[in-house]
Amino acid sequence: MRNLVRRLQKLEGRLTDATGLVPHSDAWFAFWEDKLARSMDGVDVDMRGFTLAVIDRIVEKGDREERARAG
């Protein structure tokens, strides 16, 4: 199973989406996190292509920061 996941990730790394970025790359996450932040600030932003992977990453980041604060 691990081999299959690795092969899929390698294949995904060769692809780009409508943003021109490689899905699940740091640049891709930064792109979507910026768009989400602007949307939350009231800017009319096209969120087509937004995925749950971005939300998962934001939640994981928040959990890490909370654990770090709790010490």
C-alpha positions in Angstrom: 0.0 0.0 0.0 2.8 2.4 0.9 4.4 1.8 -2.5 1.1 2.6 -4.2 0.8 5.9 -2.3 4.4 6.8 -3.2 3.7 6.1 -6.8 0.5 8.2 -6.8 2.3 11.1 -5.2 5.1 10.9 -7.8 2.5 10.9 -10.5 0.7 13.9 -9.0 4.0 15.7 -8.8 4.1 15.7 -12.6 0.7 17.2 -12.9 -0.5 20.8 -12.6 -4.0 22.1 -12.0 -5.8 25.2 -13.3 -3.6 27.4 -11.1 -0.5 26.2 -12.9 0.8 24.8 -9.6 1.5 21.2 -8.6 -1.4 20.0 -6.4 -0.4 19.5 -2.7 3.0 21.3 -3.2 3.9 24.1 -0.7 3.3 26.7 -3.4 -0.1 25.2 -4.2 -1.1 25.3 -0.5 0.2 28.9 -0.1 -1.8 29.9 -3.2 -5.1 28.5 -1.7 -4.4 29.7 1.8 -3.9 33.3 0.4 -7.2 33.1 -1.6 -9.1 31.8 1.4 -7.7 34.6 3.6 -8.7 37.2 1.0 -12.1 35.6 0.8 -12.6 35.8 4.5 -11.6 39.4 4.4 -14.5 40.1 2.2 -12.8 40.1 -1.2 -14.8 38.5 -4.0 -12.4 35.6 -4.9 -13.0 32.7 -7.3 -12.7 29.6 -5.1 -13.3 27.0 -7.8 -10.8 24.3 -7.4 -10.5 24.7 -3.6 -10.1 21.3 -2.0 -10.5 19.7 1.4 -6.7 19.1 1.4 -6.3 22.8 2.0 -8.7 22.8 5.0 -6.9 19.7 6.4 -3.6 21.4 6.2 -4.9 24.6 7.9 -6.4 22.4 10.7 -3.1 20.5 11.1 -1.2 23.7 11.3 -3.6 25.1 14.0 -3.3 21.8 16.0 0.6 22.0 15.9 0.5 25.7 17.0 -1.9 24.9 19.8 0.2 22.0 21.0 3.3 24.2 20.9 1.6 26.9 23.0 0.4 24.2 25.5 4.0 23.1 25.8 
